[in-house]
Amino acid sequence: MPELQDPRDRLIVALDLADVAAAEALVERIGDAATFYKIGYRLGYAGGLDFAARLARRGLKTFIDLKLHDIGNTVEEGVRSLSGLGATFLTVHAYPQTMRAAVRGAAGSGLKILAVTVLTSYDEADAREAGYALPVADLVALRARQAAEAGIDGIVCSAAEAVSVRGEIGPDRLIVTPGIRPAGASLGDQKRVMTPGEARAAGIDHVVVGRPITGADDPRDVAQRIVAEMA
Ligand SMILES: O=C(O)c1cc(=O)[nH]c(=O)n1[C@@H]1O[C@H](COP(=O)(O)O)[C@@H](O)[C@H]1O
């Protein structure tokens, strides 16, 4: 796994909030306890892309989580449009055509493309319901292998699959894991879940944590504890 300069970079805080004012207030409350923020559908479609560009200009790292998936031309041009935001990461779904298009769209921009394998809210029954015959672990491994072949920079999966994914993608690509809960925290809709310490021991590069931080009385303290648990 690539070495980090700053251990705080291991934690990516998911800013799944209703508007930019709420996100700005949370970033201020967390202060220097976090260095990396994710902007997904909720905030992204409510002015969050400009906000992400502002965070990047302040020297914070940003992750644009739009999980793109469309015909190749649309994905390629969409990624190209997003590549000027100064973001560090952008997600696409891990379909070979989509991944190859995203890699073309990001070429030369410095934006790293992450491929989402199987959502952490899916268990075996959910994958079967969606039409997949493979066990989730096998589907994650297949998609990780295809992502590496497509030239993708990193994989989004559950930390439960990190060891097998590392075997598929080698030491230099990134593993980013949502579905992370400090011991005792409510799972919400997450089904393939690990603690920050377990994820780190499994060799992940970054964890993504939303509600346990955004819903906390003291978000800064929770962020600090998560970083410490992964040190
Ligand atoms: O791509 C993601 O970030 C993602 C992939 C995945 O498989 N599961 C997953 O939960 N996420 C995102 O990670 C965040 C997890 O949030 P919490 O469950 O609140 O910690 C959300 O913003 C999800 O959109």
The ligand as an ORCA input file, in Angstrom:
! r2SCAN-3c Opt
* xyz 0 1
  O     -18.304      5.186     -2.937
  C     -18.564      5.336     -1.737
  O     -18.042      6.235     -1.084
  C     -19.399      4.321     -1.088
  C     -19.349      3.041     -1.637
  C     -19.929      1.969     -0.935
  O     -19.845      0.809     -1.347
  N     -20.556      2.234      0.243
  C     -20.656      3.491      0.768
  O     -21.227      3.641      1.852
  N     -20.125      4.564      0.078
  C     -20.288      5.936      0.588
  O     -19.627      6.063      1.841
  C     -20.388      6.861      2.748
  C     -20.689      6.041      3.978
  O     -21.429      6.799      4.874
  P     -21.802      6.292      6.326
  O     -22.517      4.973      6.184
  O     -22.682      7.374      6.847
  O     -20.486      6.145      7.087
  C     -21.619      7.320      1.994
  O     -21.348      8.634      1.521
  C     -21.753      6.366      0.822
  O     -22.279      7.008     -0.320
*
